[in-house]
């Protein structure tokens, strides 16, 4: 598509539907545009205007795999869920004191999973080492054949949460070391918990499933990042 309308000249976030038939555009003015993509052309389907006259921009978008639901989040106005089929606002998740850092809609169930920049909302039932993390979740995804699994990551760890298993308590080991070979299956099941964490890749810029058996990880060494930074500013202080 060579010529797009003027209101699509700039965007804070763009997202395609899973079947690539629609394009969702979050503008800097706070509006959300839905574009239907045709062969070499497009059709503007709808524009959702900012809620309550605000101009807060939607910096995060998530669409359900079936294409029927669109979730959008700004910095402080909560998460809005739109019905794409009927082109109307479905509901708004109440605003929280800290911004959303990642959100995703699960396949089949259409459950909306939201991660915030702090951990106070997760203090009930979560391991103390998990609560001591200081980097926010930046991406959430799901395995198409394993509906009980939630995949998420931050800059320094990748985690699979298995909802079929219990949450770990403070007495268990969070990072899942391999049990002794002589440990019985009963004890293994007793110590198994929902969190499977890997810290192999870091800094982890992005991670997601390419297909059912392939996971793609994008990392960039800190030395490469530091090499691109300008030299430090030096100031001569008295007596030094």
N, C-alpha and C positions, 0 to 999 in steps of 0.2 A: 504494500500500500504506500504509494509515493506521497500523496497529499492528505494530510490530516487537518482537522479544523483548528482554528486559532486557539481554542481553549485547551487543546491537547499539546501545545507547544512545550510545556514544561510539566513535570510531575515529580512528586516526592517518592512515589512508589507505584509500580505497575505489576500486574499479576495476570497471567493467562489462566483460563479454566482448563481442567484436565484434558478435555477433548479439543482444546485450542480453538474453540468456536467463539469465545468471548474474551475481551480484554477489559480488565478493571483498572481504572486510573485514579489515583488519589492526587488531587491538585494542591498547590500551596495555599489556595484560598479556602480550603476546608471542604470542598465538594468532592463527591465520588461519581465518576462517569462509567457507564457500562456501554461498551462498544461491541457490536456483533461483527465478526470478521467474515467477509465473503471472498469470492475468488477475485483477488486484485482490487477489492474495494472494501468499504465498511458501511455500517449503519449505526447511527447514534441511537441507542435504545432508551436510555434514561440517565438523569442526573439526580443524585441524592444531595440535597443542600445541607449545610451545617445545621446541627440541632440547636434550637433555642436562640437563633441569631448569632451564635458564636462563629469565629473564623479559625478555630483550632484545626490544624491540619492532621489528617489521618496518616500516620507514619508507618503503620503495620497493617497488612491485609492478609486474610486467609479465606480460601474458598473451599467448600466441601467437594469431595471427589465426584458427587453426582451433579455438581453445578447449581444446586438449588439454593445454597446459603452462602452469604458473604459476611465475614466478620471484619470490622475495622476498628482500630484503636488509635487515639491521639495520645497526648502527654498527660492529660488529667481528666478527660471527660468520660472515662470508662470505655467499655467496648460495646459498639453497636452491631447488632446482627440484622441483616437485611434478607428478605425473601426475594431472590433473584427472579423466580418464576412469576410472581405477582408484582414485582417492582415496588415493594413497600417495606417500611421499617417493621421488623418483627418484634424485637425487644432490645433493651439496653441493660447490660450487666452493670450493677451499681459501681460508681467510681470508687477507687481505692486511693489511699494516701500516697502510694508510690506508683510510678509509671509502669506500663506493661512493656516487657522486653521481648516476648515471643508469644505467639498464639497459633493454634492449628485446629482444624476440624477433623475428627476421626472418621475413617470410612465406615460405611454401613450404619453405625450408631449415630453419626452426626454429633457426637459429644464435642463440646468446645473445651480445649485445654489452654489455660492461660498461665503464664509465668510473669511474676512481678520482680522489680529490681531489688526488693528487700526480701527477708525471709520470715517476717513476723507472722504472716498469714499461714505459714507452714509449721508453726511451732508445736502443734498438736500431733504427736506420733512420729515425728521425724528424728533421725539420729543426730546427736550433738555435733558430729563431724560434718554432717551435711549442712547444718545451720551455721557452722563456722566458715563456710565458703564465702569468699569476697568478690567473686565474679558472677555476673548475671547470666542466666540462661539466654542464649541467643537464637536457638532454633529448636523446633519441635516437629517430629514426623512420626509416621506409623508404618508398621510392617503390613503389607496387604493380606498376607496369609496368617498372621498371628494377631488377632484383634485385641488380645490382652496385653500386648507390648506397646509401650510408649518410648520412643527414642528421642533423646534430647542431649544438648551439649552446651558447654560454655567454652571459654578460651583454653582451658587446661584439662578438661575431662570430657569423656563421652559416656553416657549412661543409658542403660535399658531398664525401664521399670516394668516388671511383670506383675500385673494387677491380680494374678491368680495366687500370688504368694503374699505372706504377711509383711508388714513394714518392719524394718530392723529396730530393735530397742538398743539402748545405750550399752548393754552388756555384750552385744554381738559385734563381730568385726564387720565394719561397713564395706571394706574394699575386697571382700570375698577371696581370701587366700584359699588355696587348695587344701582340702582336709587331709589328714594323715591317711595313708593307704589302709591301715588297719581299723579305721573308724567304721562303725556299722552304718548301714543304710538308714536305720531309724534315727541315729544322731545327725546324720547328714540332712535328712528331711527336717529335723527339728531346728537346725542352725541355718537352713536356707531362708533367704528373704528376698524381697522384691527388687532390690537394687543390684545391678551388675555394672560396675564402673571400670573404665579403662582410662589410663593416663599416658598412653603410648604416644599420642600425637599432641604436640603443643609448640607454639600457640596454634590452636585449632580455629581456622577461619570459617570453615563450613564442613558439614558432614550430612549426608543423606543417602538413601537407598537409590541405586541406579536401576536395579531390578530386584527380584525376590532373593537373589543369592549374592548380590554385589553391593558393597558399601563403599562410597566415595568419600575420602577425607582430604581436605585441603589445609595444609599447614605451611607456615613460613617461619623459618628459624629467627630467633630474636637478633642474632648477629646481622642477618640481612636487613631487618627493620632498622636497627641502630645505624647501619652503614648509610642509610638513606636520609638520616636526620642531619640537620645543619650542625655545625660545631657549637659547643657550649659557649655561652656568653661569660667572659671572665671579667671580673671587677677587682681592681687593686684596692685592698683595704689597708687602713693605717696599721702599721706594725706587722704586716705580713709580707 
